[in-house]
Structure formats: C-alpha cells, structure tokens
Amino acid sequence: MFIELAERILVNNLEEGKSFSLDGVAADMWRHIVTYGVLDEAVDVLLREYDVAEVTLRADFQDFTRNLLQRGLLIDTTQLS
C-alpha cells in the first residue's frame, strides 16, 4: 500500500507495520514501477527525464527494486506461477 504526499511517496509494509518515505529520484522510480510495471519501460522513461548514463540508471534501478523486494514492498511476479 502506498500514498503520495506532495513530492513524497509513503510506502507501507502492512505485514510488518513499517513505513518508508521516498522522495526525489526514488519517488520517481516508484511512480514508474507502478505506472509501467516493467523495468525496461520505466528505465526508458527515466532516461528521458534525467541526465544520467543508461548503465548507471539501470544499476541504480536494480538496486532500488532489490531493496524494495527485500523489505517486502514489492512482489517478484516472476516467481509466481
């Protein structure tokens, strides 16, 4: 569950009762995950929005999503059958 407050995103892990606040690039990454659902599409849009090398953005985005998965804030749908 998440809500958007001005420029921030507040993400809740309801099972653990923990909340995480995202802002700046992290909030934009979250928005694009929710909007596009596919890493490649989200990265393509962010590349148009930020002046950053693609290899850097992809690495940062993968680290970000890995962190969200570890905290139980995202579900890895590739593992679902």
Secondary structure as the mmCIF struct_conf table of DSSP 4:
data_model
#
loop_
_struct_conf.conf_type_id
_struct_conf.id
_struct_conf.beg_label_comp_id
_struct_conf.beg_label_asym_id
_struct_conf.beg_label_seq_id
_struct_conf.end_label_comp_id
_struct_conf.end_label_asym_id
_struct_conf.end_label_seq_id
STRN STRN1 PHE A 2 LEU A 5
TURN_TY1_P TURN_TY1_P1 ALA A 6 GLU A 7
STRN STRN2 ARG A 8 ASN A 13
TURN_TY1_P TURN_TY1_P2 LEU A 14 GLY A 17
STRN STRN3 LYS A 18 LEU A 22
HELX_RH_AL_P HELX_RH_AL_P1 GLY A 24 TYR A 36
BEND BEND1 VAL A 38 VAL A 38
HELX_RH_AL_P HELX_RH_AL_P2 LEU A 39 GLU A 49
BEND BEND2 TYR A 50 TYR A 50
HELX_RH_AL_P HELX_RH_AL_P3 GLU A 54 GLN A 70
TURN_TY1_P TURN_TY1_P3 ARG A 71 GLY A 72
BEND BEND3 LEU A 73 LEU A 74
HELX_RH_3T_P HELX_RH_3T_P1 THR A 77 GLN A 79
#
